[in-house]
């Protein structure tokens, strides 16, 4: 498989950590296999989220201080799931701590590891420490996926050259303008946003997800306090979103065809 094509399912962290920590394995994993393994190429456990809801729930970056639990989660998932399992971490307080944790993760048998170049206390405005990702790359034999401060197409090569990573993960840069992946340069964000609205209608995307992504674009390029931002906040349905962006005709076309095929 190409790791740049793997599907990252960060929300699965809570489900799996609870299953391993509280319920063990068995029938619970049988249900998960039926629901997931036939539909995804891989499952990536996000052990790097620094948000307060993750930390308070024992998820995300809260796992970084529990290497035994990390080991149990990864080995149990690999033993019980019929698909590839990888994980993502953040930097720890010292370079050596990060390398030691990465080595422990490698020993679980995961085929790749993603490393975000910031510590839990770091904020998005703090520069990602690409040199510390390079330490992990040098210490492991499995592919390392570098993450942090990739905002332009040229940044893909820059971070790979700086870290020696096998691949690159991008988050905010892709959310702000998904055309970051185009070698010819970015498409204007307004055009990307409109295309995203149409894709969200076509795929019947979750409304909260659609609104959040649109708001992330607006916050980066404009301001949520302007009429557009306030309009997005007021939207209660996908139909509202389509009306706000002048896509009512497209919404009605998709909706009518969806009803005919169900």
Buried (B, 14 or more C-beta within 10 A) or exposed (E): EEBEEBEBBBEBBBBBBBBBBEEEBEEBBEEBBEEBBEEBEBBBBBBBBBEEEBBEBBBBBBBBEBBEBBBBBBBBBBEBBEBBBBBBBBBBEEBEEBBBBBBBBBEBEBBBBBBBBBBBEBEEEEEBBBEBBBBBBEBBEBBBBBBBBBBEBEBBEBBBEBBBBBBBBBEBBBBBBBBBEEEEEBBEBEEBBBEBBBEBBBEEBEBEEBBEBBBBBBEBEEEEEEEBBEBBEEBEEBBBBBBBBEBEEBBEEBBEEEEEEE
